[in-house]
Amino acid sequence: MAMQGATLPKNRALVARHAAFTALGMIEAGAYADAALDRVMRQYGDLDGRDRRLVTELVYGCTRQLRALDGWIDRLATRSAQEQPPTLRNLLRLGLYQLIYLDRIPDSAAVDTTVELAKFCGLKGLSGFVNGLLRGYLRQKAKNPNPLTSVAGLEPVERLAQTYSYPNWIVQTWLDRLGEAETEQLCQWFDQPPTIDLRVNTLVTDQETVMAALTAAGVAVTPIDHLPNALRLAAQRGHGDDFLTETIATEPDSRSTNAPDNGRAWIATLPGYGAGWWTVQDASAQLVALLLDPQPGETVIDACAAPGGKAAHIAALMQDQGQIWAIDRAGSRLRKVQDTVRRLGLRSIRMVEADSTGGKAPLVTAARKRDRSRSKSGPISGLEEVPTQCDRLLLDVPCSGLGTLHRRADARWRQTPETVAQLVQIQRDLLDRADAWVRPGGVAVYATCTVHEPENGAIIRDFLQRHPHWAIEPPTPDSPLAPFVTAAGWLELWPHHWQMDGFFMVKLRRQP
Ligand SMILES: C[S@@+](CC[C@H](N)C(=O)[O-])C[C@H]1O[C@@H](n2cnc3c(N)ncnc32)[C@H](O)[C@@H]1O
């Protein structure tokens, strides 16, 4: 086993669980779930594919179901989960997760390996307690085959948040909009593994060719309703089970090819990837550039562009003719735009590292700035070269991501009403730039991957009130986007309705 400077269990069945336990400790100490997983996969380098999938499932599953698992510890132990020592708490979470959510692991194996892991981790004195608590859960399950329903009888917000493991405030926002039955569907939807969608690069090929190439390679794909160049990969068992798609929200990251078997490396091996025939992009994200409707020869500003999925789609819709200014304030993320631009062979995209609100530019030394400005393909720094007016502006703003909770196991725990309030201010500032950047008669599209009203409809109403020379332009009835339009004229995609990421998007036109 390749882990440096540490002893690992001799029992093979314990090694994957020990790796997951180590990752849970890192997450509890503040690490992002995907970063912690990457780290342990590197540390436990000899794990085979099956073990890596189990580690992935245990780490993401325990993180996602944290509240439900802790609820069981609260009910089964005399001291609450929060009062337990962190090491013991994570062991109990691991054991309970296997008993509650993993049908393919026999109950006896889940209990025995957790007890053994407790001993291995220096908690021999508590192994009887671990055994007793897990068996206590099994006794409850014997009485009620679906013990998750035993939290019934609570207020709807508590019942749903405890059962499906969400913070109350998120569930309450959905209850306010959707009512109890639909909120339950949405809670369940976000606990399902995400799908992987592809967008065909129509500059070099067509949907039929990509479908044929993937099918010939044994990869099942289906077209997606209303989207002319989208394909959905069927669940790819054997390449990472359900958790294959956990971290593939966008393009595989070229710097992560040594990452765990979570699918990013696998995606890049599929036919047509290297030739730039397609790119990974969720169906709802593909609707955004269609709503912007850019035309060949136009000047388009993509004000929040990294990692570049929508900029690349805009380039395809413009036949790669015209100017696309892909701005982002995160230089590291612009590298991903650069990778995509190169792989898809795009010429119309110019990358810019800058703050699109017009605020203080990122910290770039004068020398670095000169180097970048000389380079033809790398990003330039600052907004000086960006045109003062454009035909179309995309504001795909930073948001709470509450429409993509299925893609990031820890996302539901990271956002709070306070973090969202900060985002709303940034979103407002970015949208205000539309008035300066878009020419009279031009168009701005504002988009988020959240289904949270304060970041969506409320922002737009406020903007229109302060800028009466702007108006919402809904898609025409013959547009492929028409099925998604709401009475307000914008698109709001609830995932459980459309089987795609939760998104909001609106097209605004400036009066001529
Ligand atoms: C939702 S992501 C954009 C996704 C991208 N449009 C795509 O399709 O791949 C939001 C991006 O906004 C960037 N960002 C946040 N605040 C910004 C600002 N003030 N100016 C420019 N970019 C900003 C973030 O770095 C992040 O990359």
The ligand as an SDF file (V2000), in Angstrom:
LIG
                    3D

 27 29  0  0  0  0  0  0  0  0999 V2000
  -20.9370   30.4010  -12.6370 C   0  0  0  0  0  0  0  0  0  0  0  0
  -19.2610   30.6160  -12.9150 S   0  0  0  0  0  0  0  0  0  0  0  0
  -19.2420   30.9060  -14.6550 C   0  0  0  0  0  0  0  0  0  0  0  0
  -19.3590   29.6440  -15.4800 C   0  0  0  0  0  0  0  0  0  0  0  0
  -19.0380   29.8850  -16.9480 C   0  0  0  0  0  0  0  0  0  0  0  0
  -19.8580   30.9260  -17.5290 N   0  0  0  0  0  0  0  0  0  0  0  0
  -19.1800   28.6360  -17.7940 C   0  0  0  0  0  0  0  0  0  0  0  0
  -20.1680   28.4630  -18.4880 O   0  0  0  0  0  0  0  0  0  0  0  0
  -18.2640   27.8040  -17.7820 O   0  0  0  0  0  0  0  0  0  0  0  0
  -18.9850   32.2350  -12.2860 C   0  0  0  0  0  0  0  0  0  0  0  0
  -17.6000   32.7810  -12.5500 C   0  0  0  0  0  0  0  0  0  0  0  0
  -17.6230   34.1720  -12.1990 O   0  0  0  0  0  0  0  0  0  0  0  0
  -16.3270   34.5520  -11.8110 C   0  0  0  0  0  0  0  0  0  0  0  0
  -16.4530   35.8560  -11.1320 N   0  0  0  0  0  0  0  0  0  0  0  0
  -16.9600   36.1240   -9.9120 C   0  0  0  0  0  0  0  0  0  0  0  0
  -16.9670   37.4430   -9.6780 N   0  0  0  0  0  0  0  0  0  0  0  0
  -16.4490   38.0400  -10.7770 C   0  0  0  0  0  0  0  0  0  0  0  0
  -16.1860   39.3850  -11.1540 C   0  0  0  0  0  0  0  0  0  0  0  0
  -16.4490   40.3950  -10.3240 N   0  0  0  0  0  0  0  0  0  0  0  0
  -15.6400   39.6200  -12.3650 N   0  0  0  0  0  0  0  0  0  0  0  0
  -15.3390   38.5940  -13.2040 C   0  0  0  0  0  0  0  0  0  0  0  0
  -15.5690   37.3020  -12.9030 N   0  0  0  0  0  0  0  0  0  0  0  0
  -16.1230   37.0270  -11.7110 C   0  0  0  0  0  0  0  0  0  0  0  0
  -15.8720   33.3800  -10.9550 C   0  0  0  0  0  0  0  0  0  0  0  0
  -14.4680   33.3550  -10.8840 O   0  0  0  0  0  0  0  0  0  0  0  0
  -16.4640   32.1950  -11.7180 C   0  0  0  0  0  0  0  0  0  0  0  0
  -15.5000   31.6400  -12.5830 O   0  0  0  0  0  0  0  0  0  0  0  0
  1  2  1  0
  2  3  1  0
  2 10  1  0
  3  4  1  0
  4  5  1  0
  5  6  1  0
  5  7  1  0
  7  8  2  0
  7  9  1  0
 10 11  1  0
 11 12  1  0
 11 26  1  0
 12 13  1  0
 13 14  1  0
 13 24  1  0
 14 15  1  0
 14 23  1  0
 15 16  2  0
 16 17  1  0
 17 18  1  0
 17 23  2  0
 18 19  1  0
 18 20  2  0
 20 21  1  0
 21 22  2  0
 22 23  1  0
 24 25  1  0
 24 26  1  0
 26 27  1  0
M  CHG  2   2   1   9  -1
M  END
$$$$
